[in-house]
Every structure is written in structure tokens, then in C-alpha cells.
Amino acid sequence: MDFQLSDDQRALRSGMRDLLGAVFDRDRMRAAVERGGGVDRGLWRELGAAGFFALRLPEEAGGVGLGLPEAVLLFEEAGRALLPGPLVATHLAAGLVKGAAEGEAVVTAAEGGGRPVADLGGADAVLVAGAEVLTGEGLEAFVAGAVPVRSMDPLTPLHRVEGCSAGAGASEAYPGALRCEGALLTAAEQLGSATRTTEMAVQHAGSREQFGSLIGSFQAVKHLCADVLARTEPARSAVYAAAVTGDPVEIAAAKLLADEAAVRNARDCLQIHGGMGFTWEADVHLHLKRAWLRAARWLTAAEAEEILAADLGPVRPLYGGSAALG
């Protein structure tokens, strides 16, 4: 079986990278940081017109008719570009919430468990853990009970809502399958960020001079660059494989590896950049903060580890009886 990307998949990924380079380059990203994040409706409609949200809807329903493997490629590019907004929730809501597929509606997710809700202020609907979509009066009541909290990521405003109970305007739409898909797409974003910080680390190591030599010639820096790549590629294999199988256990493994790669790669990239990596003008800290935030979304490390442990089956003793002990 051939697991290499097809020509169409490579073209899809390349096209999304070109689009994001045009509509969300570094200047626009920095402008979004300065205004405190939030959803850019114009950008959202651009993504909708490109089929980002309707990618997996059937063609007869106005979608593109592709699958999870293709969606993973697009979300990988979104993570690489630090694209803000509730991308995963809106993608999952395509076909469930009017306007989500076209980018006319912004949909966020409330996962429960005390986790804050991202981009609630500009949302037209909320996916709520427990099989609900809140719109209309239900959404208004939900937002009224929300309290803004400080976000570590300047591009992602957060609100905390005590209890995620439904009210008027709620409908079923958040089964366990959506949670698995949300975790996988978030893992793809983490993979994109890990890939980008790998590139940034290697580029800086190959251009920065210290003590008359490129810092990339120093063994300690070489090891850091090797480490970021050694984390990124296994995570890539896990994410791509989980996209093909859709297996919840493989998705848990993919999320675990992608979270580790995104967070630790950003930290190592920051270390390679030295003092300038800590400055507001450098982009490294934005990748680290977003990686921390994503690691707590949809499926945490502890939850993923529990899924993987449960899949191992019951624990059996190593020895059959006292005679085996000698």
C-alpha cells in the first residue's frame, strides 16, 4: 500500500500554503496580534470560498467531497501559518450550522471540564460537549454567563463558562466522533507549528554567527536541531496514519506526539534563537504559546494516555505462580 501523498494532495497543500501566504502573511499576523486576536470575518469568508470548511461535505451538499487525510493537510498549513480563530469547530460544524461551510458563520466549541472557550465573543454558534449546538437565545444566554479570562496566546481570546448546559436553541450535533476528529485536526495544526519551528531553528542556526563561526557548527546546537526534526517526523507519521484509519486510539497517539513536538520544538527553537527569541518582535514565542493552548484542547495528554493505556488491555502478572519465582 502506498502512503505517499498523491499529486492532488500535494497540489492541495501547496495551494493552501499559497493562499495563506497571500491573505495571512506575517504583517497581517502581527496586525492581528496588536489588535488582540479575534476572528477576521473577511479572512473567514476567504477560507470558506477556498473550501476550507466545506472540504469534507459531499459535493451534492455543496462541499468538496474529500476526506480526513486532505483535511489534515489543510490544518497542518493553518498551524504552520499560526492562523487564528476556531478553525476546527467551524470545520466540524459545516453542514450542521447554517453558513459555517461558506465561512459566513463562525462556530466555536465548549468542551466542558472547566476548559475556557476560545473566540466566544465573535461566534455565531457554539458546539457544546453533550451533543448540542447553541444558537439564537441559547447562545445569548451562554455568552451572558461567560467571563473573559487572560489568554497566554495573544491571538486567541478566551472566556470561561461555568457549566455548559443547553437551553432554547440547542440541537444535537456533538457526538464522540466529532471529538475524535477535533483532536486529530488540532494535532495537524500542532504538526504544522512543529514543522515551522524546525525550519526557523535550522534557518537561524545556519545564519547566526558567534565567536567567528555559525552557531549551527556547535555540537550543542546541532543536537537541538536534530532533536526537533526527530520529534516532528514521527508525529507526522502518526497524524497521517490516524487520518487514514480514523481509529480513536491512533488519534490519541497522534495528538500526544504532535503536542509534544509542537511544544518542545518551540522551546528548543527559542533556545537556539537565544536572547532575541524572548523578544516580542520574534515569532517563536507565538508558536510556543499557541502550542501550549492547543495541547489543552479536545484531547489532553492525560486523556490520550488513558486511551492508550486502556487499549493495552487488563494487566496480567508476569509469572504464573510461586513455582516460577524459584
Residue frames relative to the residue before (quaternion, step in Angstrom):
aa qw qx qy qz dx dy dz
M 1.0000 0.0000 0.0000 0.0000 0.00 0.00 0.00
D 0.3217 -0.7606 0.5399 0.1629 3.58 -0.88 0.99
F 0.1151 -0.8135 0.5688 0.0374 3.57 -0.61 1.15
Q 0.4085 0.6830 -0.4976 0.3450 3.59 1.19 0.32
L 0.5620 -0.5894 0.4476 0.3693 3.57 -1.13 0.59
S 0.4401 -0.6776 0.5209 0.2753 3.54 -1.06 0.78
D 0.6732 -0.4745 0.3639 0.4349 3.57 -1.26 0.23
D 0.6461 0.5175 -0.3229 0.4588 3.60 0.99 -0.79
Q 0.6574 0.5008 -0.3161 0.4660 3.59 0.97 -0.78
R 0.6373 0.5105 -0.3284 0.4746 3.58 1.01 -0.76
A 0.6496 0.5096 -0.3140 0.4687 3.58 1.00 -0.80
L 0.6226 0.5386 -0.3314 0.4610 3.57 1.06 -0.78
R 0.6773 0.4856 -0.2906 0.4702 3.57 0.87 -0.94
S 0.6589 0.5087 -0.3070 0.4614 3.57 0.95 -0.88
G 0.6483 0.5263 -0.3144 0.4515 3.57 0.99 -0.82
M 0.6570 0.4953 -0.3124 0.4748 3.59 1.00 -0.79
R 0.6308 0.5196 -0.3433 0.4629 3.59 1.00 -0.72
D 0.6484 0.5071 -0.3166 0.4714 3.59 0.98 -0.82
L 0.6477 0.5219 -0.3222 0.4519 3.59 0.95 -0.87
L 0.6911 0.4700 -0.2877 0.4676 3.59 0.83 -0.96
G 0.6136 0.5421 -0.3479 0.4567 3.58 1.11 -0.60
A 0.6898 0.4712 -0.2725 0.4774 3.56 1.16 -0.59
V 0.7920 0.3324 -0.1621 0.4858 3.60 0.91 -0.90
F 0.7916 0.1494 -0.0926 0.5853 3.61 1.22 -0.30
D 0.0892 0.8033 -0.5765 0.1201 3.54 0.54 1.21
R 0.7532 -0.4027 0.2499 0.4562 3.59 -1.26 0.02
D 0.6266 0.5408 -0.3513 0.4376 3.61 0.98 -0.74
R 0.6837 0.4642 -0.2902 0.4826 3.59 0.95 -0.83
M 0.6098 0.5433 -0.3520 0.4572 3.54 1.08 -0.66
R 0.6755 0.4872 -0.2861 0.4737 3.56 0.95 -0.90
A 0.6115 0.5320 -0.3462 0.4725 3.60 1.10 -0.65
A 0.6354 0.5195 -0.3209 0.4727 3.57 1.05 -0.77
V 0.6203 0.5340 -0.3401 0.4630 3.59 1.04 -0.74
E 0.6843 0.5044 -0.2905 0.4392 3.57 0.87 -0.95
R 0.7172 0.4174 -0.2675 0.4897 3.62 1.03 -0.62
G 0.5904 -0.6326 0.3471 0.3617 3.58 1.25 0.19
G 0.6330 -0.5580 0.3366 0.4178 3.58 1.11 0.55
G 0.3865 0.6946 -0.5497 0.2567 3.54 -1.20 -0.53
V 0.5639 -0.6248 0.4365 0.3178 3.54 -1.28 0.38
D 0.2793 -0.7164 0.6202 0.1553 3.55 -0.99 0.96
R 0.3595 -0.7770 0.4747 0.2042 3.59 -0.31 1.25
G 0.6231 0.5423 -0.3434 0.4469 3.57 1.05 -0.69
L 0.6505 0.4970 -0.2984 0.4908 3.55 1.01 -0.88
W 0.6273 0.5504 -0.3313 0.4402 3.59 1.00 -0.84
R 0.6728 0.4813 -0.2945 0.4785 3.58 0.98 -0.86
E 0.5944 0.5520 -0.3599 0.4609 3.60 1.12 -0.66
L 0.6606 0.4950 -0.3011 0.4774 3.57 0.95 -0.86
G 0.6406 0.5250 -0.3209 0.4594 3.56 1.01 -0.79
A 0.6618 0.5053 -0.3047 0.4624 3.57 0.95 -0.87
A 0.6709 0.4877 -0.2891 0.4780 3.60 1.15 -0.62
G 0.5407 -0.6530 0.3888 0.3606 3.60 1.26 -0.07
F 0.3225 0.7776 -0.4920 0.2220 3.58 1.25 0.26
F 0.7569 0.3839 -0.2133 0.4839 3.59 0.84 -0.93
A 0.7310 0.4160 -0.2306 0.4893 3.59 1.08 -0.69
L 0.2867 0.8191 -0.4710 0.1584 3.57 1.30 0.13
R 0.7931 0.3287 -0.1612 0.4869 3.59 0.87 -0.93
L 0.4665 0.6446 -0.4717 0.3800 3.59 1.21 0.16
P 0.5522 -0.5988 0.4457 0.3714 3.63 -1.04 0.61
E 0.6127 -0.5767 0.3936 0.3703 3.56 -1.11 0.62
E 0.6495 0.5214 -0.3293 0.4448 3.58 1.02 -0.73
A 0.6788 0.4439 -0.2883 0.5089 3.59 1.26 -0.32
G 0.6361 -0.5571 0.3158 0.4304 3.56 1.28 0.26
G 0.5602 0.6191 -0.3820 0.3962 3.56 1.27 0.19
V 0.6407 -0.5233 0.4037 0.3907 3.53 -1.34 -0.23
G 0.3807 -0.7709 0.4443 0.2517 3.58 1.19 -0.48
L 0.4937 0.6391 -0.4487 0.3828 3.59 1.14 0.52
G 0.4915 -0.7019 0.4540 0.2443 3.58 -1.28 0.03
L 0.7865 -0.3276 0.2480 0.4612 3.53 -1.33 -0.25
P 0.6303 0.5352 -0.3716 0.4222 3.66 0.87 -0.72
E 0.6733 0.4754 -0.2987 0.4811 3.58 0.99 -0.78
A 0.6226 0.5375 -0.3410 0.4552 3.58 1.04 -0.75
V 0.6191 0.5489 -0.3356 0.4504 3.58 1.02 -0.80
L 0.6442 0.5250 -0.3284 0.4489 3.61 0.95 -0.80
L 0.6681 0.4909 -0.3061 0.4680 3.59 0.97 -0.81
F 0.6841 0.4749 -0.2946 0.4688 3.57 0.93 -0.85
E 0.5639 0.5686 -0.3827 0.4606 3.57 1.16 -0.46
E 0.6663 0.4852 -0.2953 0.4831 3.57 0.97 -0.84
A 0.6220 0.5362 -0.3405 0.4579 3.59 1.05 -0.74
G 0.6628 0.4962 -0.3025 0.4722 3.57 0.99 -0.81
R 0.6186 0.5528 -0.3322 0.4487 3.55 1.05 -0.75
A 0.7349 0.4167 -0.2133 0.4906 3.57 1.05 -0.85
L 0.3827 -0.7280 0.4711 0.3188 3.61 1.30 -0.12
L 0.1684 0.8141 -0.5341 0.1537 3.56 1.05 0.75
P 0.2785 -0.7978 0.5096 0.1620 3.62 -0.65 1.04
G 0.5950 0.5925 -0.4271 0.3355 3.53 -1.35 0.13
P 0.5808 -0.6020 0.4241 0.3470 3.59 -1.25 0.39
L 0.0642 -0.8554 0.5139 0.0005 3.54 0.61 1.21
V 0.6777 0.5075 -0.3023 0.4379 3.57 0.86 -0.98
A 0.6860 0.4882 -0.2959 0.4512 3.59 0.80 -0.97
T 0.6668 0.4935 -0.3142 0.4616 3.60 0.92 -0.81
H 0.6205 0.5298 -0.3333 0.4724 3.58 1.06 -0.74
L 0.6815 0.4833 -0.2864 0.4690 3.58 0.93 -0.90
A 0.6869 0.4941 -0.2773 0.4552 3.57 1.13 -0.64
A 0.4325 0.6939 -0.4740 0.3269 3.62 1.23 -0.11
G 0.7764 0.2549 -0.2216 0.5321 3.58 -0.69 1.08
L 0.6971 0.4193 -0.2630 0.5188 3.59 1.27 -0.30
V 0.7688 0.2220 -0.1057 0.5904 3.55 1.05 -0.83
K 0.4892 -0.6799 0.4637 0.2889 3.55 -0.78 1.02
G 0.8140 0.2519 -0.2078 0.4804 3.55 -0.88 1.01
A 0.5143 0.6584 -0.4257 0.3475 3.60 1.20 -0.28
A 0.6605 0.5286 -0.3137 0.4311 3.58 0.90 -0.91
E 0.7259 0.4340 -0.2328 0.4801 3.58 1.05 -0.79
G 0.5052 -0.6498 0.4289 0.3723 3.59 1.23 -0.17
E 0.4730 0.6686 -0.4423 0.3655 3.58 1.24 0.28
A 0.7465 0.2911 -0.1750 0.5722 3.58 1.20 -0.51
V 0.2570 -0.7344 0.6107 0.1471 3.55 -1.12 0.78
V 0.0565 -0.8053 0.5899 -0.0173 3.56 -0.71 1.10
T 0.1061 -0.7800 0.6144 0.0542 3.54 -0.89 0.96
A 0.3701 -0.7308 0.5342 0.2086 3.58 -1.28 0.11
A 0.1759 -0.7353 0.6455 0.1081 3.53 -1.14 0.81
E 0.2107 -0.8439 0.4868 0.0806 3.54 -0.27 1.28
G 0.4477 -0.6908 0.4605 0.3322 3.58 1.22 -0.23
G 0.6747 0.5144 -0.3508 0.3963 3.54 -1.28 -0.23
G 0.6409 -0.5504 0.3214 0.4277 3.56 1.19 0.46
R 0.4760 0.6724 -0.4478 0.3475 3.58 1.24 0.11
P 0.4835 -0.6698 0.4703 0.3106 3.60 -0.94 0.78
V 0.4096 -0.6907 0.5468 0.2369 3.53 -1.28 0.50
A 0.3209 -0.7686 0.5276 0.1672 3.57 -0.78 1.04
D 0.8722 0.0955 -0.0684 0.4749 3.56 -1.22 0.70
L 0.2155 0.8130 -0.5150 0.1656 3.58 1.02 0.75
G 0.6189 0.6049 -0.3456 0.3628 3.57 0.98 -0.84
G 0.7823 0.3171 -0.1733 0.5073 3.60 1.01 -0.73
A 0.4665 0.7132 -0.4236 0.3071 3.59 1.25 0.19
D 0.3393 -0.7229 0.5710 0.1904 3.54 -1.20 0.73
A 0.7810 0.0361 -0.0219 0.6231 3.59 1.27 -0.30
V 0.2007 -0.7660 0.6004 0.1118 3.54 -1.27 0.48
L 0.2933 -0.6971 0.6274 0.1854 3.52 -0.99 0.95
V 0.1134 -0.8136 0.5697 0.0243 3.56 -0.67 1.10
A 0.5088 -0.6309 0.4889 0.3226 3.56 -0.94 0.91
G 0.6746 0.4212 -0.3436 0.4995 3.54 -0.75 1.08
A 0.5767 -0.6529 0.3459 0.3487 3.56 1.22 0.60
E 0.5512 0.5956 -0.4176 0.4087 3.58 0.73 1.04
V 0.1269 -0.7166 0.6722 0.1361 3.49 -1.35 0.43
L 0.2062 -0.7925 0.5648 0.1022 3.56 -0.71 1.08
T 0.1064 0.7500 -0.6455 0.0972 3.54 -0.91 1.01
G 0.7989 0.3422 -0.2016 0.4518 3.55 -1.31 0.03
E 0.8441 -0.0931 0.0937 0.5196 3.55 -0.96 -0.95
G 0.6150 0.5494 -0.3490 0.4452 3.58 1.04 -0.69
L 0.6536 0.5020 -0.3038 0.4781 3.57 1.01 -0.82
E 0.6450 0.5299 -0.3225 0.4463 3.58 0.94 -0.88
A 0.6635 0.4894 -0.3041 0.4773 3.58 0.97 -0.84
F 0.6277 0.5415 -0.3256 0.4547 3.56 1.04 -0.80
V 0.6841 0.4806 -0.2813 0.4710 3.59 0.88 -0.98
A 0.6268 0.5586 -0.3392 0.4243 3.58 1.02 -0.77
G 0.7158 0.4332 -0.2491 0.4877 3.58 1.12 -0.61
A 0.5426 0.6386 -0.3867 0.3849 3.58 1.28 0.05
V 0.1859 -0.7698 0.6045 0.0859 3.54 -1.11 0.77
P 0.4298 -0.6977 0.4989 0.2822 3.64 -0.72 0.97
V 0.0747 -0.7740 0.6273 0.0420 3.56 -1.07 0.77
R 0.5846 -0.5906 0.4216 0.3628 3.54 -1.16 0.57
S 0.2180 -0.7800 0.5774 0.1035 3.56 -0.91 0.97
M 0.4634 -0.6697 0.5011 0.2927 3.57 -1.00 0.78
D 0.6991 0.4118 -0.2468 0.5300 3.58 1.22 -0.54
P 0.3682 -0.7622 0.4823 0.2253 3.63 -0.48 1.10
L 0.6624 0.4986 -0.3139 0.4628 3.61 1.22 -0.25
T 0.7417 0.3766 -0.2018 0.5170 3.60 1.26 -0.18
P 0.1796 -0.7874 0.5815 0.0984 3.62 -0.18 1.21
L 0.1747 -0.8078 0.5606 0.0521 3.57 -0.99 0.89
H 0.0906 -0.7482 0.6531 0.0738 3.53 -1.29 0.58
R 0.2560 -0.7382 0.5998 0.1726 3.53 -1.19 0.61
V 0.0813 -0.7852 0.6138 0.0080 3.55 -0.92 1.00
E 0.3219 -0.7512 0.5457 0.1851 3.55 -0.72 1.06
G 0.8160 0.0476 -0.0756 0.5712 3.58 -0.55 1.17
C 0.1589 -0.7907 0.5863 0.0761 3.58 -0.85 0.89
S 0.1599 0.8179 -0.5344 0.1412 3.56 0.71 1.04
A 0.4693 -0.6833 0.4904 0.2691 3.53 -1.15 0.68
G 0.1045 -0.7653 0.6292 0.0866 3.48 -1.32 0.26
A 0.7724 -0.2443 0.2160 0.5450 3.55 -1.08 -0.63
G 0.7630 0.3499 -0.2658 0.4741 3.55 -1.00 0.78
A 0.5520 0.6053 -0.4021 0.4090 3.60 1.23 0.22
S 0.0016 0.7788 -0.6272 0.0054 3.56 -1.12 0.70
E 0.5817 -0.6081 0.4097 0.3522 3.58 -1.15 0.58
A 0.2840 0.7754 -0.5351 0.1780 3.57 -0.88 0.91
Y 0.6946 0.4773 -0.2680 0.4667 3.62 1.17 0.12
P 0.0871 0.8153 -0.5661 0.0845 3.61 0.57 1.10
G 0.7288 -0.4414 0.2981 0.4303 3.56 -1.31 0.16
A 0.5850 0.5903 -0.3785 0.4075 3.59 1.08 -0.62
L 0.6458 0.5140 -0.3290 0.4588 3.59 0.99 -0.75
R 0.6237 0.5339 -0.3470 0.4534 3.59 1.04 -0.69
C 0.6413 0.5086 -0.3248 0.4739 3.58 1.00 -0.77
E 0.6703 0.4890 -0.3013 0.4699 3.57 0.91 -0.89
G 0.6252 0.5345 -0.3351 0.4595 3.57 1.05 -0.74
A 0.6428 0.5163 -0.3167 0.4691 3.57 1.02 -0.81
L 0.6678 0.5048 -0.3061 0.4533 3.59 0.94 -0.85
L 0.6752 0.4825 -0.3026 0.4687 3.59 0.90 -0.86
T 0.6184 0.5165 -0.3370 0.4871 3.58 1.12 -0.64
A 0.6160 0.5299 -0.3375 0.4751 3.59 1.07 -0.72
A 0.6305 0.5256 -0.3342 0.4632 3.59 1.04 -0.73
E 0.6267 0.5136 -0.3366 0.4798 3.60 1.03 -0.73
Q 0.6393 0.5181 -0.3221 0.4681 3.59 0.99 -0.81
L 0.6279 0.5342 -0.3274 0.4617 3.57 1.03 -0.80
G 0.6520 0.5131 -0.3160 0.4601 3.59 0.95 -0.83
S 0.6535 0.4990 -0.3099 0.4774 3.56 1.00 -0.80
A 0.6420 0.5205 -0.3237 0.4606 3.59 0.98 -0.82
T 0.6377 0.5235 -0.3217 0.4646 3.57 1.03 -0.78
R 0.6726 0.5038 -0.2977 0.4529 3.56 0.93 -0.91
T 0.6813 0.4654 -0.3091 0.4729 3.62 0.89 -0.81
T 0.5641 0.5572 -0.3887 0.4693 3.60 1.16 -0.44
E 0.6603 0.5020 -0.2996 0.4715 3.58 0.91 -0.94
M 0.6662 0.5109 -0.3039 0.4504 3.58 0.92 -0.92
A 0.6482 0.5244 -0.3180 0.4514 3.57 0.99 -0.83
V 0.6925 0.4744 -0.2788 0.4666 3.56 0.85 -0.98
Q 0.6355 0.5318 -0.3293 0.4526 3.58 1.00 -0.82
H 0.6834 0.4724 -0.2957 0.4716 3.60 0.89 -0.90
A 0.6498 0.5175 -0.3239 0.4528 3.60 0.96 -0.82
G 0.7108 0.4565 -0.2574 0.4691 3.58 1.12 -0.61
S 0.7407 0.3850 -0.2305 0.5000 3.60 1.25 -0.09
R 0.6557 0.5151 -0.3126 0.4549 3.60 1.14 -0.53
E 0.1761 -0.7902 0.5811 0.0836 3.58 -0.85 1.01
Q 0.0511 0.7662 -0.6387 0.0489 3.53 -1.14 0.77
F 0.8286 0.0637 -0.0993 0.5473 3.56 -0.89 0.97
G 0.7070 -0.4974 0.2557 0.4329 3.56 1.04 0.82
S 0.7244 0.3605 -0.2332 0.5393 3.60 1.26 0.12
L 0.5660 -0.5497 0.4766 0.3878 3.56 -1.25 0.39
I 0.4953 -0.6798 0.4394 0.3153 3.59 -0.84 0.91
G 0.5721 0.6029 -0.3754 0.4101 3.58 1.21 -0.39
S 0.6080 0.5486 -0.3571 0.4493 3.58 1.26 -0.21
F 0.5763 0.5802 -0.3791 0.4330 3.60 1.26 -0.22
Q 0.5538 -0.6644 0.3896 0.3165 3.54 -0.85 1.01
A 0.6391 0.5371 -0.3413 0.4319 3.61 0.94 -0.80
V 0.6693 0.4812 -0.2929 0.4844 3.58 1.01 -0.80
K 0.5950 0.5568 -0.3564 0.4571 3.57 1.07 -0.71
H 0.6620 0.5140 -0.3055 0.4519 3.57 0.94 -0.91
L 0.6412 0.5163 -0.3269 0.4642 3.57 0.99 -0.81
C 0.6608 0.4998 -0.3079 0.4678 3.60 0.94 -0.86
A 0.6447 0.5053 -0.3226 0.4743 3.57 1.02 -0.74
D 0.6401 0.5433 -0.3245 0.4357 3.57 1.02 -0.81
V 0.6665 0.5016 -0.3308 0.4413 3.60 0.86 -0.86
L 0.6539 0.4941 -0.3188 0.4761 3.57 1.02 -0.73
A 0.6639 0.5186 -0.3009 0.4470 3.58 1.01 -0.85
R 0.6505 0.4661 -0.3261 0.5032 3.60 1.21 -0.30
T 0.6628 0.5473 -0.3106 0.4059 3.56 1.00 -0.85
E 0.7181 0.4865 -0.2823 0.4097 3.59 0.75 -0.98
P 0.6372 0.4796 -0.3559 0.4871 3.67 0.94 -0.62
A 0.6229 0.5286 -0.3420 0.4643 3.58 1.05 -0.71
R 0.6264 0.5353 -0.3326 0.4588 3.58 1.01 -0.79
S 0.6586 0.5080 -0.3104 0.4603 3.59 0.88 -0.93
A 0.6711 0.5039 -0.2996 0.4539 3.58 0.95 -0.89
V 0.6673 0.4984 -0.3039 0.4626 3.59 0.92 -0.87
Y 0.6730 0.4870 -0.3045 0.4661 3.59 0.88 -0.89
A 0.6549 0.5107 -0.3196 0.4562 3.59 0.97 -0.82
A 0.6577 0.5061 -0.3098 0.4641 3.59 0.96 -0.85
A 0.6200 0.5411 -0.3431 0.4530 3.58 1.10 -0.63
V 0.6569 0.5003 -0.3067 0.4735 3.58 1.10 -0.67
T 0.7608 0.3875 -0.2105 0.4761 3.59 0.85 -0.94
G 0.2366 -0.7870 0.5297 0.2101 3.58 0.99 -0.80
D 0.3980 0.7360 -0.4617 0.2945 3.57 1.27 0.27
P 0.5063 -0.6847 0.4279 0.3028 3.64 -0.75 0.99
V 0.6427 0.5143 -0.3343 0.4590 3.59 1.02 -0.72
E 0.6724 0.4761 -0.3005 0.4804 3.59 0.94 -0.81
I 0.6028 0.5366 -0.3536 0.4730 3.58 1.12 -0.60
A 0.6301 0.5274 -0.3297 0.4649 3.59 1.01 -0.80
A 0.6596 0.4979 -0.3052 0.4731 3.59 0.95 -0.85
A 0.6493 0.5238 -0.3129 0.4540 3.57 0.99 -0.85
K 0.6565 0.5026 -0.3104 0.4691 3.58 0.95 -0.87
L 0.6399 0.5349 -0.3197 0.4497 3.57 0.97 -0.85
L 0.7058 0.4544 -0.2652 0.4744 3.59 0.85 -0.97
A 0.6675 0.5047 -0.3084 0.4524 3.59 0.96 -0.84
D 0.6231 0.5287 -0.3424 0.4636 3.59 1.02 -0.74
E 0.6623 0.5046 -0.3060 0.4617 3.56 0.91 -0.93
A 0.6624 0.5091 -0.3108 0.4533 3.58 0.92 -0.89
A 0.6777 0.5015 -0.3060 0.4422 3.59 0.86 -0.91
V 0.7049 0.4626 -0.2735 0.4631 3.58 0.84 -0.97
R 0.7359 0.4274 -0.2560 0.4585 3.58 0.70 -1.04
N 0.6138 0.5339 -0.3601 0.4566 3.61 1.06 -0.60
A 0.6512 0.5073 -0.3214 0.4641 3.57 0.96 -0.84
R 0.6451 0.5124 -0.3241 0.4649 3.59 1.01 -0.77
D 0.6766 0.4735 -0.3001 0.4775 3.60 0.92 -0.84
C 0.6162 0.5377 -0.3423 0.4625 3.58 1.05 -0.74
L 0.6403 0.5180 -0.3188 0.4691 3.56 1.01 -0.83
Q 0.6476 0.5143 -0.3219 0.4610 3.59 0.99 -0.80
I 0.6461 0.5127 -0.3250 0.4627 3.59 0.97 -0.79
H 0.6596 0.4994 -0.3071 0.4703 3.59 1.07 -0.68
G 0.3617 -0.7597 0.4797 0.2487 3.59 1.22 -0.30
G 0.8466 -0.1562 0.1223 0.4939 3.56 -1.14 -0.69
M 0.6576 0.5158 -0.3309 0.4383 3.60 0.95 -0.74
G 0.5692 0.6120 -0.3832 0.3932 3.60 1.17 -0.43
F 0.6686 0.5040 -0.2856 0.4662 3.56 1.21 -0.54
T 0.5633 0.6340 -0.3860 0.3630 3.58 1.21 -0.28
W 0.6121 -0.5704 0.4121 0.3608 3.55 -1.23 0.57
E 0.6435 0.5554 -0.3242 0.4150 3.59 1.08 -0.71
A 0.6293 0.5091 -0.3450 0.4751 3.61 1.13 -0.52
D 0.4393 -0.7201 0.4807 0.2396 3.59 -1.13 0.66
V 0.4524 0.7238 -0.4414 0.2769 3.57 1.26 -0.28
H 0.6771 0.5109 -0.3104 0.4290 3.59 0.85 -0.92
L 0.5993 0.5615 -0.3658 0.4379 3.60 1.14 -0.54
H 0.6376 0.5052 -0.3239 0.4831 3.58 1.04 -0.73
L 0.6536 0.5164 -0.3198 0.4516 3.59 0.95 -0.83
K 0.6812 0.4902 -0.2944 0.4572 3.59 0.87 -0.92
R 0.6593 0.4863 -0.3165 0.4782 3.59 0.97 -0.79
A 0.6298 0.5347 -0.3384 0.4504 3.60 1.01 -0.75
W 0.6244 0.5262 -0.3346 0.4704 3.58 1.00 -0.79
L 0.6761 0.5059 -0.2939 0.4480 3.56 0.91 -0.95
R 0.6788 0.4922 -0.2944 0.4585 3.60 0.88 -0.92
A 0.6053 0.5846 -0.3589 0.4039 3.58 1.06 -0.72
A 0.7021 0.4339 -0.2588 0.5018 3.59 1.20 -0.48
R 0.6088 0.5765 -0.3460 0.4210 3.60 1.26 0.03
W 0.8653 0.1626 -0.1493 0.4501 3.53 -1.26 0.75
L 0.7814 -0.1460 0.1304 0.5925 3.60 0.79 -0.98
T 0.2436 -0.7900 0.5468 0.1324 3.59 -0.45 1.19
A 0.6877 -0.4655 0.3480 0.4351 3.56 -1.29 0.20
A 0.6571 0.5140 -0.3184 0.4501 3.58 0.93 -0.87
E 0.6608 0.5000 -0.3062 0.4686 3.59 0.97 -0.83
A 0.6480 0.5125 -0.3169 0.4659 3.57 0.99 -0.82
E 0.6462 0.5181 -0.3192 0.4606 3.58 0.98 -0.81
E 0.6340 0.5251 -0.3329 0.4598 3.60 1.02 -0.73
I 0.6391 0.5195 -0.3240 0.4654 3.59 1.00 -0.80
L 0.6759 0.4894 -0.2897 0.4688 3.57 0.92 -0.90
A 0.6506 0.5120 -0.3178 0.4621 3.58 1.00 -0.79
A 0.6496 0.5186 -0.3181 0.4560 3.59 0.98 -0.85
D 0.6449 0.5368 -0.3238 0.4372 3.58 1.09 -0.69
L 0.5819 0.5932 -0.3730 0.4127 3.58 1.21 -0.37
G 0.4774 -0.6749 0.4361 0.3555 3.57 1.22 -0.39
P 0.7130 -0.4445 0.3107 0.4443 3.58 -1.28 0.03
V 0.4883 -0.6542 0.4983 0.2921 3.54 -1.16 0.69
R 0.1287 -0.7911 0.5959 0.0495 3.58 -0.84 1.01
P 0.5574 -0.5968 0.4421 0.3711 3.60 -1.08 0.58
L 0.5520 -0.6360 0.4332 0.3212 3.54 -1.12 0.70
Y 0.7826 0.2643 -0.1258 0.5494 3.59 1.09 -0.71
G 0.5137 -0.6893 0.4307 0.2747 3.54 -1.03 0.78
G 0.8173 -0.1040 0.0911 0.5594 3.65 1.04 -0.47
S 0.7332 -0.4360 0.2912 0.4331 3.52 -1.30 0.05
A 0.5867 0.5941 -0.3729 0.4047 3.61 1.11 -0.61
A 0.6370 0.5487 -0.3284 0.4305 3.57 1.12 -0.70
L 0.6343 0.5473 -0.3341 0.4319 3.54 1.22 -0.44
G 0.4790 -0.6864 0.4271 0.3421 3.59 1.30 -0.13
